[in-house]
Amino acid sequence: MTHYDVFNGDADGICALHQLRLADPRDSTLITGVKRDINLVKKVTSASGDTATVLDISLDKNRNDLVRLLEARMKVIYFDHHFAGEIPESELLETHIDTSSNVCTGLLVNQYLNSEFLPWAVTALFGDNLYDAAASAAEPLNLSDSQLDKLKNLGTLLNYNGYGSTIDDLYFPPDELYLKIKPYADPFEFVESDSTFQKLQAGFDDDMNRAATIEPTLITDRCAMFVFPEEAFSRRVSGVYSNQLARDHPDRAHALASLLPSGEYLISVRAPLSTKTGADELCRKFPTGGGRKAAAGVNQLPADQLQAFSDAMEAQFGN
Ligand SMILES: [Mn+2]
């Protein structure tokens, strides 16, 4: 009998699995990938009597394969906070799904385990950029500010490690990173004593320092745009760096353009935190553009439209 642990390769996925396996240790086959790789249930071989735990990936995006497992008589437990759509009807499926904006999968697992490993749920919330929810979830722990900062930093680093287009871009493959964390019931002990943490911290600092040396190609009071080179470092740092830019300049919109091997640009846009609107409208003006009001992007912008994009950004957000 095989048990599969299927989890998103970011902080939330890792911290969710870690809590479950601290409470209920078992040998399992780990299935994960880079943060954006969410079609993970398809990697599970279905066999009657086998079981699976699925964490932090949209049921909607995995429904066909979930149904395949259930039809093979596999028992599945599913925790997630992304859009689920219709949930398959089966006595073999147990779901803990809540798409509220202030929860993450690590927090849903924490509720399931009656807060047995709460510091890891707080870490997961920080990793998913839910700072207020993290601070309120942490209240019963009576942590000092510096302890809370340590969990924030840990969540940020575990989240950062998941960004990249392939596993080769990452410092640690997410399954390896989970195995490094696995022996530690206490996140503070992991932070203070494991060389994995130091390595992640050093890599993160390097990447962020390097990102900070990239001058904007457009900068006004209302918007800024940065162009990143075609390197693994760009793919690792872009998500965390744009979160930081948004927090440091809440009235400014930000665009990060990364050069792709094809010569086109992958662009991610964050609307100003203070308004959270306009990102989708800007991106939809260009082929392969789309997204939500607060965060949107263009998947493949032809290089000769980069200036037009910059002009449209200024028109959208003002100067
Ligand atoms: Mn999550």
Boltz pocket constraint, residues with backbone or C-beta under 6 A from the ligand:
constraints:
  - pocket:
      binder: B
      contacts: [[A, 12], [A, 13], [A, 56], [A, 81], [A, 104], [A, 105], [A, 128]]
      max_distance: 6.0
